[in-house]
Amino acid sequence: MSEKEGETERRVDIEESPRPDEALNRHDGEQREITAETPVSNRSIKDLFNPPGDIAVIRQRLFEVPEKIELHLHEFDLYWPYVDNVWVRQHRGSQDKTGLYITDYYACRLQRPTYTPKPVDKPRPEGTPTRKKQIREGGKCHMKLKVIRYTGGYQGVTITQLGDKTEHLHDLDTMDRIKRTTVLMEIARSEVMKGYMPASVYAVMSEDEKSLFASGGRHLNRNDVRNASQAWRQQHREPLRVHEGYRYDHGNGIVRQEGTLPLAQSSQMVDPSLSCDAELPYDILRFPQDNRAFLDPYLPPNDAAISEDGLPHVTLTYATSLDSSLSLAPGIQTMVSGPQSKAMTHYLRSKHDAILVGVRTALADDPALNCRLEGAGGYGGVGWEGQPRPVIIDPAARWLLTPQTRVIRTVAEGKGRAPWIVIAPGFSMDPHRTEMLKYYGGKYLGLTDFDKRWRLRWEAVLKALAAEGIKSVMIEGGGMVVNDFLRPEHSGFVSSVIVTVAPTYLGRGGVVVSPEAKRDPNGRPQAALRFKDVRWQTFGEDAVMCGKVASSEMQAPPPPPPHPVLLSRPVSFFNSSVSAEKNFQHRILPSDG
């Protein structure tokens, strides 16, 4: 147990805590330049005792940046001051031609060369002390970041590593020891500006060690508080006081009065507006942890990677009735599964990079195609974590997106990602549609590869998504897409299958899932497809089956036919990230189930 934990009264040594009359005249430590106006911060001591959730984890991620980090703009403004003792902006890149992208470049603070104080400092104004400068080691770390700020149909920040130095040569605690964060200094300044003694502010800030250390204040000391408020004190010479419930004890410094709670635990520190539940959307879904273990063996691993064949992990999932129907009729939105299964579906979405549907599903349901699970981005999570990328198969470009389309409104609200729409050549595309989709962060993918029936080649589709960085895809509908993936030549692309069966009959005339019949060499009918490693579990009134495709059921996909002669001029496909140097051409999707 540390000394701080063992104290019944939080004390500050008398050498560090001047008497009230001395506090007016002593100005040791680092002296800031006095400006006409001292910057006013909106932060208060409540921000220390009620930091953002998991701030220690977020600080470590923003320190390491092990992979691309995507944050909403307001989240970046909230979290970055907790790590600005680590990163120093080198220069700001120019805006792009649209004015929507701004690129900043940052480097680790220890990239600076070693600083050695000069023997003779510059003359100081009369009455101000000489700064106590120390040697600061530099040139020890060369890690750099690229930070792209986007303010279009949504507002977000993307943080990625830059250069070949992928790790710091020191830990985060080293930076916390060298320099304090803006958050801590602003909190200290705001408390002194309320009329409290620096020693009292330090005593109160130090009482909640867990919150202080999580915010980077393990090495905070009273001089830091004095330095943060020095400019303000030069202009405001009135006597300072201690916090309510604390007193100045000669010889012991600032102590908490007997019978009073620490300020961090008192009722006045509870701010209802800081409650996480108060900020969660009304339509949030919760899926119990106990139910996840059943599904996890059939989901992509956390470190999912593109296969040697250039394919992502594919999970085929859908909800069906007892008569194998997805909906009452084509084009009619039908609720089949119950609320528990619905929450399960959103958990599945959170575990995949992309969710794929046909354009008929998009037209009939106007879906959001996002994840509403608690903890996903926009639903209590950070950035867009757990939010899949919607992929819509729309070869004829029939889906007319507008700002009122549900998936676009979801993007504008910060609760989902913009869609990628796969189209075929030969269709004229309104440039306003491409620009509108780009404005919200989406794009059109043009693919030009057919199978022997002049329908989509799913291998090309999946490889195109993999080339765009998609490592896992959840196939969710509609009927034509699901049935196509159950065909023997396509089932080999499916890594796992998760089917929800609801206790209802929808009747004839609906959209049915049933792969084509299969026959042996003598023409006798056989089972079309059978799964292995099957497990069943009930969720509410529904039964959920998880399984994998047996290798004996797989067939090699047929080779593509000769490229057709197009009767119309192909469209210029929008914003494909696959370069010509990779000698990879996106392929076509003629099916739109």
DRENLOLUM-634495 format. One line per 3 residues: number of its first residue (from 1); their letters; for each residue x, y, z of C-alpha. Coordinates in nm, 4 decimals, decimal comma. Example, Ala and Ser with C-alpha at 12.3 -4.5 7.8 and 13.67 -1.06 7.14 Angstrom:
DRENLOLUM-634495
1> AS> 1,2300/-0,4500/0,7800 | 1,3670/-0,1060/0,7140
This chain:
DRENLOLUM-634495
1> MSE> 0,0000/0,0000/0,0000 | 0,1362/0,3427/-0,0922 | 0,1747/0,6285/0,1535
4> KEG> -0,1153/0,8087/-0,0113 | -0,3436/0,5092/0,0386 | -0,2440/0,4772/0,4016
7> ETE> -0,3093/0,8349/0,5025 | -0,6313/0,9149/0,6832 | -0,5774/1,2786/0,5989
10> RRV> -0,4307/1,3910/0,2676 | -0,1355/1,6114/0,3533 | 0,0984/1,8322/0,1591
13> DIE> 0,4390/1,8974/0,3077 | 0,4833/2,2437/0,4581 | 0,7804/2,3124/0,2345
16> ESP> 0,5462/2,2673/-0,0644 | 0,2518/2,4554/0,0880 | 0,3063/2,8231/0,1631
19> RPD> 0,0901/3,0054/0,4114 | -0,1851/3,2185/0,2562 | 0,0153/3,5351/0,2976
22> EAL> 0,3235/3,3763/0,1429 | 0,1216/3,2455/-0,1493 | 0,0815/3,6028/-0,2679
25> NRH> 0,4511/3,6648/-0,3070 | 0,6243/3,3364/-0,3896 | 0,6604/3,2603/-0,7610
28> DGE> 0,9216/2,9890/-0,7851 | 0,9209/2,7330/-1,0653 | 0,8626/2,7876/-1,4333
31> QRE> 0,7495/3,1414/-1,5140 | 0,5099/3,1894/-1,8040 | 0,5001/3,5001/-2,0114
34> ITA> 0,2278/3,7333/-1,8881 | -0,0291/3,8071/-2,1521 | -0,3049/4,0626/-2,1640
37> ETP> -0,5619/3,7895/-2,1123 | -0,5213/3,4480/-1,9515 | -0,6913/3,1730/-2,1550
40> VSN> -1,0039/3,0481/-1,9834 | -1,0678/2,6738/-1,9842 | -1,4036/2,5044/-1,9574
43> RSI> -1,2450/2,2149/-1,7698 | -1,2924/2,1751/-1,3974 | -1,1980/1,9327/-1,1231
46> KDL> -1,5052/1,7283/-1,2211 | -1,3306/1,6378/-1,5464 | -1,0548/1,4748/-1,3435
49> FNP> -1,2862/1,2783/-1,1168 | -1,5178/1,1837/-1,4059 | -1,2812/1,1210/-1,6990
52> PGD> -1,4022/0,9684/-2,0280 | -1,4638/0,5966/-2,0036 | -1,1549/0,3764/-2,0452
55> IAV> -0,9354/0,6855/-2,0758 | -0,6249/0,4884/-1,9723 | -0,6853/0,2381/-2,2539
58> IRQ> -0,7555/0,5148/-2,5047 | -0,4395/0,7039/-2,4039 | -0,2342/0,3886/-2,4586
61> RLF> -0,3902/0,3343/-2,8021 | -0,3249/0,6944/-2,9049 | 0,0312/0,6529/-2,7796
64> EVP> 0,1006/0,3304/-2,9700 | -0,1347/0,3722/-3,2709 | -0,0941/0,0007/-3,3498
67> EKI> -0,3373/0,0298/-3,6420 | -0,5535/0,2905/-3,8088 | -0,7685/0,4757/-3,5543
70> ELH> -1,0930/0,6430/-3,6603 | -1,2600/0,8924/-3,4284 | -1,5506/1,1278/-3,4523
73> LHE> -1,4296/1,4871/-3,4555 | -1,5724/1,5611/-3,1111 | -1,4013/1,2472/-2,9762
76> FDL> -1,0668/1,3580/-3,1171 | -1,1095/1,6999/-2,9536 | -1,1942/1,5217/-2,6274
79> YWP> -0,9146/1,2621/-2,6214 | -0,6220/1,4343/-2,7917 | -0,5480/1,6748/-2,5008
82> YVD> -0,4829/1,3631/-2,2915 | -0,1854/1,2694/-2,5144 | -0,0603/1,6052/-2,6389
85> NVW> 0,2359/1,5647/-2,4064 | 0,3460/1,2852/-2,6419 | 0,2782/1,4261/-2,9879
88> VRQ> 0,3970/1,7569/-3,1323 | 0,2552/1,8878/-3,4587 | 0,5304/1,9349/-3,7149
91> HRG> 0,3343/2,1080/-3,9882 | -0,0082/2,1223/-4,1407 | -0,0581/1,9847/-4,4888
94> SQD> -0,2597/2,1747/-4,7427 | -0,6289/2,1099/-4,7830 | -0,7494/1,9033/-5,0742
97> KTG> -0,9303/2,0708/-5,3621 | -1,2686/2,0157/-5,1982 | -1,1598/2,1844/-4,8758
100> LYI> -1,3059/1,8948/-4,6764 | -0,9774/1,7227/-4,5856 | -0,7066/1,8741/-4,3659
103> TDY> -0,3909/1,6745/-4,3000 | -0,1644/1,7322/-3,9993 | 0,1688/1,5627/-3,9314
106> YAC> 0,2853/1,4854/-3,5781 | 0,6085/1,3517/-3,4306 | 0,6988/1,2166/-3,0899
109> RLQ> 0,8159/1,4930/-2,8562 | 1,1444/1,3091/-2,7987 | 1,2331/1,3491/-3,1655
112> RPT> 1,3486/1,7023/-3,0810 | 1,7240/1,7395/-3,0362 | 1,8689/1,7389/-2,6881
115> YTP> 1,8256/2,0777/-2,5171 | 2,1001/2,2134/-2,2920 | 2,0309/2,5388/-2,1011
118> KPV> 2,2589/2,8279/-2,1821 | 2,4945/2,9452/-1,9045 | 2,3350/3,2906/-1,9033
121> DKP> 1,9623/3,3213/-1,9474 | 1,7944/3,6160/-2,1107 | 1,7191/3,9091/-1,8788
124> RPE> 1,3872/3,8704/-1,7019 | 1,1425/4,1524/-1,6220 | 1,2017/4,3114/-1,2861
127> GTP> 1,0409/4,1140/-1,0053 | 1,0188/3,7868/-1,1955 | 1,2451/3,4909/-1,1160
130> TRK> 1,4830/3,3166/-1,3511 | 1,3445/3,0000/-1,5036 | 1,4867/2,6791/-1,3654
133> KQI> 1,5731/2,5052/-1,6894 | 1,6988/2,1502/-1,7063 | 1,8695/1,9406/-1,9697
136> REG> 1,6081/1,7660/-2,1819 | 1,7213/1,4563/-2,3671 | 1,6113/1,4440/-2,7287
139> GKC> 1,6635/1,2581/-3,0523 | 1,5496/0,9363/-2,8841 | 1,2328/0,8539/-3,0787
142> HMK> 1,1335/0,9018/-3,4415 | 0,7761/0,7780/-3,4497 | 0,5421/0,9945/-3,6601
145> LKV> 0,1701/1,0208/-3,7289 | -0,0523/1,1380/-4,0090 | -0,3819/1,2857/-3,8899
148> IRY> -0,6543/1,3504/-4,1489 | -0,9533/1,5592/-4,0448 | -1,2680/1,5306/-4,2596
151> TGG> -1,5649/1,7674/-4,2330 | -1,8144/1,6611/-4,4968 | -2,1310/1,4564/-4,4641
154> YQG> -1,9857/1,3377/-4,1361 | -1,7061/1,4733/-3,9195 | -1,4207/1,2399/-3,8421
157> VTI> -1,0475/1,2046/-3,7857 | -0,8244/0,9222/-3,9107 | -0,4919/0,8604/-3,7357
160> TQL> -0,2249/0,6395/-3,8928 | 0,1458/0,5803/-3,8499 | 0,3850/0,7443/-4,0909
163> GDK> 0,7274/0,6213/-4,1900 | 0,9135/0,3045/-4,0975 | 0,9368/0,3669/-3,7216
166> TEH> 0,6369/0,1756/-3,5895 | 0,7131/0,1780/-3,2160 | 0,8280/0,4261/-2,9556
169> LHD> 1,1652/0,3709/-2,7908 | 1,0094/0,4556/-2,4539 | 0,6819/0,4011/-2,2701
172> LDT> 0,3929/0,6366/-2,2002 | 0,4958/0,6877/-1,8392 | 0,8235/0,8389/-1,9610
175> MDR> 0,6298/1,1108/-2,1429 | 0,4033/1,1677/-1,8433 | 0,7152/1,2249/-1,6342
178> IKR> 0,8691/1,4669/-1,8852 | 0,5618/1,6794/-1,9594 | 0,2083/1,7175/-1,8250
181> TTV> -0,0972/1,6953/-2,0470 | -0,3109/1,9943/-2,1390 | -0,6028/1,8409/-1,9495
184> LME> -0,4171/1,8389/-1,6177 | -0,2788/2,1882/-1,6607 | -0,6165/2,3324/-1,7581
187> IAR> -0,7866/2,1689/-1,4604 | -0,5208/2,3069/-1,2270 | -0,5486/2,6552/-1,3782
190> SEV> -0,9278/2,6604/-1,3614 | -0,9260/2,5709/-0,9906 | -0,6726/2,8408/-0,9020
193> MKG> -0,8744/3,0922/-1,1022 | -1,1666/3,0123/-0,8728 | -0,9566/3,1473/-0,5871
196> YMP> -0,8058/2,8264/-0,4468 | -0,4454/2,7912/-0,3325 | -0,2205/2,5802/-0,5601
199> ASV> -0,1392/2,3579/-0,2616 | -0,5096/2,3010/-0,2017 | -0,5683/2,2271/-0,5714
202> YAV> -0,2839/1,9768/-0,5725 | -0,4121/1,8109/-0,2553 | -0,7599/1,7669/-0,4021
205> MSE> -0,6325/1,6440/-0,7410 | -0,4057/1,3892/-0,5717 | -0,6773/1,2262/-0,3616
208> DEK> -0,8220/1,0202/-0,6473 | -0,5078/0,8397/-0,7606 | -0,6889/0,6112/-1,0026
211> SLF> -0,8411/0,8965/-1,2029 | -0,5247/1,1082/-1,1782 | -0,2954/0,8309/-1,3025
214> ASG> -0,5381/0,7321/-1,5811 | -0,5299/1,0925/-1,7038 | -0,1490/1,0970/-1,7118
217> GRH> -0,0921/1,2659/-1,3761 | 0,1227/1,0090/-1,1985 | 0,4095/1,2615/-1,1785
220> LNR> 0,2003/1,5729/-1,1131 | 0,3402/1,7975/-0,8399 | 0,2475/2,1251/-0,6741
223> NDV> 0,4869/2,3255/-0,8905 | 0,2913/2,2118/-1,1956 | -0,0211/2,3668/-1,0452
226> RNA> 0,1661/2,6887/-0,9725 | 0,3102/2,6995/-1,3235 | -0,0310/2,6474/-1,4812
229> SQA> -0,1761/2,9437/-1,2943 | 0,1249/3,1747/-1,2831 | 0,0108/3,4121/-1,5571
232> WRQ> -0,3278/3,4546/-1,3924 | -0,1694/3,5153/-1,0492 | 0,0443/3,7952/-1,1897
235> QHR> -0,2757/3,9867/-1,2607 | -0,4850/3,8762/-0,9620 | -0,3136/3,9335/-0,6285
238> EPL> -0,6068/3,8777/-0,3944 | -0,5647/3,6197/-0,1131 | -0,6390/3,2575/-0,1997
241> RVH> -0,8347/3,0031/0,0050 | -0,8513/2,6282/0,0515 | -1,1320/2,4027/-0,0716
244> EGY> -1,4420/2,3489/0,1387 | -1,3880/2,0619/0,3817 | -1,0117/2,1224/0,3888
247> RYD> -0,7957/2,3380/0,6086 | -0,4443/2,4779/0,6251 | -0,2530/2,3020/0,9032
250> HGN> 0,0734/2,4736/0,9933 | 0,3500/2,2197/0,9594 | 0,1373/1,9703/0,7688
253> GIV> 0,0119/2,1694/0,4719 | -0,3396/2,1218/0,3361 | -0,5361/1,8482/0,5150
256> RQE> -0,8909/1,7268/0,4897 | -1,1046/1,8017/0,7918 | -1,2123/1,5076/1,0028
259> GTL> -1,5534/1,3690/0,9229 | -1,5625/1,5020/0,5654 | -1,5470/1,2953/0,2493
262> PLA> -1,2784/1,3545/-0,0119 | -1,3965/1,6013/-0,2713 | -1,3749/1,3258/-0,5331
265> QSS> -1,6392/1,1246/-0,3440 | -1,8686/1,4051/-0,2348 | -2,2119/1,4451/-0,3850
268> QMV> -2,1198/1,7748/-0,5448 | -1,8886/1,5854/-0,7830 | -2,1738/1,3802/-0,9304
271> DPS> -2,2826/1,5313/-1,2609 | -2,5841/1,3573/-1,4210 | -2,4832/1,4879/-1,7630
274> LSC> -2,1701/1,2729/-1,7439 | -2,3691/0,9517/-1,7080 | -2,3020/0,7133/-1,9959
277> DAE> -2,6609/0,5883/-2,0048 | -2,7879/0,9439/-2,0490 | -2,6027/0,9694/-2,3808
280> LPY> -2,6923/0,6295/-2,5287 | -2,9412/0,6219/-2,8183 | -3,2905/0,4962/-2,7463
283> DIL> -3,2655/0,2117/-2,9998 | -2,9547/0,0531/-2,8486 | -2,9446/-0,3270/-2,8274
286> RFP> -2,7791/-0,5466/-2,5667 | -2,6589/-0,9018/-2,6216 | -2,5525/-1,0970/-2,3077
289> QDN> -2,1921/-1,2057/-2,2792 | -2,3005/-1,5596/-2,1900 | -2,4599/-1,6050/-2,5336
292> RAF> -2,1526/-1,4973/-2,7279 | -1,9407/-1,8046/-2,6534 | -2,1804/-2,0164/-2,8611
295> LDP> -2,1269/-1,7977/-3,1688 | -1,7595/-1,7028/-3,1452 | -1,6139/-2,0272/-3,2970
298> YLP> -1,8039/-1,9454/-3,6182 | -1,6999/-1,5811/-3,6395 | -1,3812/-1,4278/-3,7825
301> PND> -1,1000/-1,4110/-3,5258 | -0,9854/-1,0774/-3,3907 | -0,6678/-1,1071/-3,5974
304> AAI> -0,8498/-1,2103/-3,9154 | -0,6381/-1,1879/-4,2273 | -0,6879/-1,2236/-4,6005
307> SED> -0,6426/-1,5857/-4,7111 | -0,3653/-1,6973/-4,9445 | -0,6251/-1,6977/-5,2224
310> GLP> -0,6944/-1,3299/-5,1578 | -1,0346/-1,3921/-4,9973 | -1,1835/-1,2569/-4,6732
313> HVT> -1,3647/-1,4587/-4,4072 | -1,7291/-1,4967/-4,5187 | -2,0192/-1,5596/-4,2804
316> LTY> -2,3543/-1,6383/-4,4403 | -2,6412/-1,5479/-4,2080 | -3,0146/-1,5009/-4,2460
319> ATS> -3,3438/-1,5426/-4,0593 | -3,6056/-1,7776/-4,2012 | -3,9480/-1,9198/-4,1220
322> LDS> -4,0310/-2,2882/-4,0848 | -4,1140/-2,2992/-4,4562 | -3,7717/-2,1492/-4,5403
325> SLS> -3,9102/-1,8068/-4,6348 | -3,7299/-1,4776/-4,5821 | -4,0301/-1,2558/-4,6522
328> LAP> -4,4018/-1,2787/-4,7338 | -4,3430/-1,1692/-5,0939 | -4,0696/-1,0048/-5,3021
331> GIQ> -4,0253/-0,6406/-5,2090 | -4,2166/-0,6664/-4,8797 | -4,0259/-0,6042/-4,5561
334> TMV> -4,1029/-0,8885/-4,3150 | -3,9996/-0,9218/-3,9514 | -3,9244/-1,2907/-3,9003
337> SGP> -3,7052/-1,3270/-3,5915 | -3,7629/-1,2097/-3,2346 | -3,5854/-0,9413/-3,0290
340> QSK> -3,3190/-1,1742/-2,8844 | -3,2211/-1,2961/-3,2297 | -3,2212/-0,9398/-3,3568
343> AMT> -2,9677/-0,8436/-3,0898 | -2,7635/-1,1473/-3,1918 | -2,7609/-1,0271/-3,5532
346> HYL> -2,6191/-0,6923/-3,4465 | -2,3518/-0,8735/-3,2458 | -2,2604/-1,0615/-3,5643
349> RSK> -2,2395/-0,7314/-3,7511 | -2,0005/-0,5932/-3,4904 | -1,7584/-0,8793/-3,5594
352> HDA> -1,7297/-0,8189/-3,9348 | -1,5629/-0,5520/-4,1474 | -1,8474/-0,5423/-4,3997
355> ILV> -2,2110/-0,6443/-4,4383 | -2,3298/-0,7358/-4,7885 | -2,6860/-0,7254/-4,9262
358> GVR> -2,8475/-0,7103/-5,2669 | -3,0137/-0,3992/-5,4034 | -3,3601/-0,5524/-5,3753
361> TAL> -3,3159/-0,5706/-4,9990 | -3,1966/-0,2105/-4,9938 | -3,4961/-0,0949/-5,1984
364> ADD> -3,7542/-0,2918/-5,0002 | -3,6291/-0,2264/-4,6451 | -3,4373/0,1040/-4,6651
367> PAL> -3,2036/-0,0453/-4,4023 | -2,9527/0,1393/-4,1869 | -2,7033/-0,1479/-4,2256
370> NCR> -2,5246/-0,0506/-3,9057 | -2,4632/-0,2090/-3,5666 | -2,6796/-0,0911/-3,2769
373> LEG> -2,5118/-0,3112/-3,0176 | -2,4070/-0,1411/-2,6956 | -2,0369/-0,0587/-2,7186
376> AGG> -2,0312/-0,0081/-3,0947 | -1,9389/0,3307/-3,2391 | -2,2287/0,5710/-3,1940
379> YGG> -2,3767/0,3453/-2,9248 | -2,1376/0,4010/-2,6380 | -1,8222/0,3005/-2,8263
382> VGW> -1,5364/0,5030/-2,9705 | -1,5277/0,6190/-3,3305 | -1,6698/0,3622/-3,5702
385> EGQ> -1,5511/0,0540/-3,3829 | -1,7834/-0,2384/-3,4440 | -1,9570/-0,0638/-3,7338
388> PRP> -1,9430/-0,2716/-4,0554 | -1,9063/-0,1234/-4,4013 | -2,2334/-0,1664/-4,5963
391> VII> -2,1794/-0,3214/-4,9396 | -2,4763/-0,3154/-5,1788 | -2,4829/-0,5263/-5,4934
394> DPA> -2,6483/-0,2927/-5,7455 | -2,5242/-0,3760/-6,0978 | -2,7815/-0,1589/-6,2737
397> ARW> -2,7340/0,1375/-6,0350 | -3,1019/0,1316/-5,9398 | -3,0610/0,2485/-5,5807
400> LLT> -3,1138/0,6256/-5,5817 | -2,9447/0,7492/-5,2671 | -3,0472/1,0820/-5,1144
403> PQT> -2,9565/1,2551/-4,7874 | -3,2885/1,1191/-4,6548 | -3,1997/0,7561/-4,7258
406> RVI> -3,1743/0,5782/-4,3940 | -2,8175/0,4554/-4,4374 | -2,7061/0,8105/-4,5218
409> RTV> -2,8925/0,9574/-4,2249 | -2,7189/0,6992/-4,0073 | -2,3820/0,8209/-4,1367
412> AEG> -2,4711/1,1861/-4,0691 | -2,5690/1,0921/-3,7123 | -2,2323/0,9234/-3,6546
415> KGR> -2,3895/0,5784/-3,6060 | -2,2643/0,3939/-3,9120 | -2,0460/0,3924/-4,2204
418> APW> -2,1299/0,5034/-4,5718 | -2,2024/0,2281/-4,8255 | -1,9917/0,0957/-5,1056
421> IVI> -2,2148/0,0260/-5,4057 | -2,1026/-0,2310/-5,6602 | -2,2150/-0,1550/-6,0174
424> APG> -2,1628/-0,3075/-6,3609 | -2,0283/-0,1346/-6,6729 | -2,2556/0,0074/-6,9391
427> FSM> -2,4731/0,2198/-6,7103 | -2,4508/0,5966/-6,7165 | -2,3924/0,7417/-6,3718
430> DPH> -2,5082/1,0863/-6,2682 | -2,1965/1,2671/-6,1383 | -2,4087/1,4282/-5,8677
433> RTE> -2,4827/1,0831/-5,7276 | -2,1159/0,9914/-5,7114 | -2,0268/1,3222/-5,5481
436> MLK> -2,3066/1,2903/-5,2940 | -2,1954/0,9397/-5,1986 | -1,8337/1,0542/-5,1757
439> YYG> -1,9394/1,3459/-4,9548 | -2,0689/1,0986/-4,6964 | -1,7636/0,8732/-4,7212
442> GKY> -1,8922/0,6078/-4,9628 | -1,8058/0,5168/-5,3195 | -1,9039/0,3144/-5,6250
445> LGL> -1,7037/0,0039/-5,7169 | -1,7171/-0,0983/-6,0815 | -1,6518/-0,4662/-6,1494
448> TDF> -1,6256/-0,6343/-6,4889 | -1,6209/-1,0127/-6,4510 | -1,9045/-1,2584/-6,5324
451> DKR> -1,9561/-1,6312/-6,4787 | -2,0662/-1,8712/-6,7509 | -2,4292/-1,7585/-6,7035
454> WRL> -2,3281/-1,3944/-6,7397 | -2,3966/-1,3456/-6,3745 | -2,1684/-1,2278/-6,0967
457> RWE> -1,8455/-1,3998/-6,0117 | -1,8442/-1,3946/-5,6338 | -1,4751/-1,4753/-5,6250
460> AVL> -1,4064/-1,1456/-5,7998 | -1,6435/-0,9611/-5,5666 | -1,4772/-1,0959/-5,2539
463> KAL> -1,1270/-1,0349/-5,3861 | -1,2222/-0,6780/-5,4720 | -1,3406/-0,6207/-5,1152
466> AAE> -1,0246/-0,7827/-4,9786 | -0,8165/-0,5490/-5,1949 | -1,0016/-0,2594/-5,0279
469> GIK> -0,8906/-0,3853/-4,6839 | -1,2036/-0,5868/-4,5945 | -1,0953/-0,8969/-4,3994
472> SVM> -1,4395/-1,0329/-4,3084 | -1,7788/-1,0109/-4,4805 | -2,1222/-1,0900/-4,3408
475> IEG> -2,3676/-1,1953/-4,6148 | -2,7133/-1,1007/-4,4865 | -2,9469/-1,1021/-4,7903
478> GGM> -3,1540/-1,1026/-4,9855 | -3,2852/-1,4260/-5,1270 | -3,0963/-1,4266/-5,4568
481> VVN> -2,7650/-1,3539/-5,2882 | -2,8152/-1,6178/-5,0169 | -2,9266/-1,8840/-5,2651
484> DFL> -2,6312/-1,8056/-5,4898 | -2,3822/-1,8578/-5,2062 | -2,5457/-2,1951/-5,1316
487> RPE> -2,4686/-2,3193/-5,4838 | -2,1909/-2,5854/-5,4868 | -1,9555/-2,3651/-5,6930
490> HSG> -1,9924/-2,0760/-5,4461 | -2,0365/-2,2500/-5,1082 | -1,6605/-2,2943/-5,0865
493> FVS> -1,6276/-1,9194/-5,0319 | -1,8413/-1,9461/-4,7155 | -1,6432/-1,9861/-4,3946
496> SVI> -1,9452/-2,0395/-4,1669 | -2,3249/-2,0297/-4,1702 | -2,5535/-1,8904/-3,8981
499> VTV> -2,9259/-1,9398/-3,9578 | -3,2097/-1,8187/-3,7355 | -3,5297/-2,0253/-3,7591
502> APT> -3,8466/-1,8571/-3,6310 | -4,1503/-2,0614/-3,5177 | -4,3785/-1,9381/-3,7947
505> YLG> -4,4975/-2,0225/-4,1436 | -4,5098/-1,7363/-4,3907 | -4,6972/-1,9343/-4,6566
508> RGG> -4,6517/-1,9772/-5,0280 | -4,5484/-1,6913/-5,2504 | -4,2661/-1,5649/-5,0337
511> VVV> -3,8949/-1,5310/-5,0978 | -3,7601/-1,8800/-5,0282 | -3,4078/-1,9964/-4,9496
514> SPE> -3,3521/-2,3281/-5,1243 | -3,0447/-2,4100/-5,3339 | -3,0813/-2,5835/-5,6666
517> AKR> -3,1286/-2,9595/-5,6659 | -2,8263/-3,1818/-5,7013 | -2,8099/-3,5166/-5,8858
520> DPN> -2,5658/-3,8051/-5,8967 | -2,4103/-3,9305/-6,2233 | -2,7153/-4,1546/-6,2768
523> GRP> -2,9558/-3,8626/-6,2513 | -3,0912/-3,9534/-5,9084 | -3,1627/-3,6519/-5,6774
526> QAA> -2,9312/-3,5849/-5,3833 | -2,9248/-3,3474/-5,0916 | -2,8174/-3,0075/-5,2183
529> LRF> -2,5989/-2,9156/-4,9215 | -2,5219/-3,0374/-4,5702 | -2,3247/-2,8609/-4,2988
532> KDV> -2,0724/-2,9939/-4,0485 | -1,9708/-2,8901/-3,6948 | -2,3332/-2,7978/-3,6346
535> RWQ> -2,4563/-2,6516/-3,3069 | -2,8026/-2,5313/-3,2066 | -2,9155/-2,2857/-2,9407
538> TFG> -3,2395/-2,1043/-2,8689 | -3,2645/-1,7279/-2,8359 | -3,6088/-1,6445/-2,7050
541> EDA> -3,8579/-1,8272/-2,9285 | -3,6092/-1,8703/-3,2161 | -3,3624/-2,1494/-3,2810
544> VMC> -3,0175/-2,0592/-3,4128 | -2,8016/-2,3046/-3,6057 | -2,4296/-2,2528/-3,6571
547> GKV> -2,2329/-2,4678/-3,8969 | -1,9601/-2,4886/-4,1568 | -1,9592/-2,6103/-4,5143
550> ASS> -1,8189/-2,9610/-4,5517 | -1,5264/-2,9812/-4,7925 | -1,7052/-3,2605/-4,9815
553> EMQ> -1,9808/-3,0134/-5,0703 | -1,7455/-2,7649/-5,2343 | -1,6773/-2,7423/-5,6033
556> APP> -1,4229/-2,5311/-5,7828 | -1,5850/-2,2226/-5,9366 | -1,6023/-2,2348/-6,3164
559> PPP> -1,3653/-2,0160/-6,5171 | -1,5009/-1,6854/-6,6436 | -1,6340/-1,6661/-7,0012
562> PHP> -1,4744/-1,4452/-7,2637 | -1,5231/-1,0782/-7,1921 | -1,8468/-0,9546/-7,3541
565> VLL> -1,8699/-0,6795/-7,6111 | -2,0428/-0,3851/-7,4445 | -2,3125/-0,2126/-7,6432
568> SRP> -2,2741/0,1114/-7,4570 | -1,9787/0,3060/-7,3334 | -1,8639/0,1837/-6,9903
571> VSF> -1,8892/0,4231/-6,7009 | -1,5775/0,5619/-6,5411 | -1,5787/0,3890/-6,2055
574> FNS> -1,5520/0,6044/-5,9007 | -1,2718/0,6175/-5,6466 | -1,1320/0,2670/-5,6664
577> SVS> -0,8322/0,2275/-5,4388 | -0,6827/-0,0650/-5,6289 | -0,3942/0,0711/-5,8312
580> AEK> -0,3027/-0,0246/-6,1843 | 0,0437/-0,1164/-6,0606 | -0,1106/-0,4131/-5,8751
583> NFQ> -0,2483/-0,5332/-6,2090 | -0,5833/-0,6017/-6,0474 | -0,9126/-0,5176/-6,2128
586> HRI> -1,2385/-0,4956/-6,0209 | -1,4988/-0,7302/-6,1586 | -1,8712/-0,7073/-6,2310
589> LPS> -2,1832/-0,7941/-6,0368 | -2,4853/-0,8585/-6,2508 | -2,6955/-1,0151/-5,9724
592> DG> -2,8830/-0,7844/-5,7370 | -3,0660/-1,0112/-5,4965
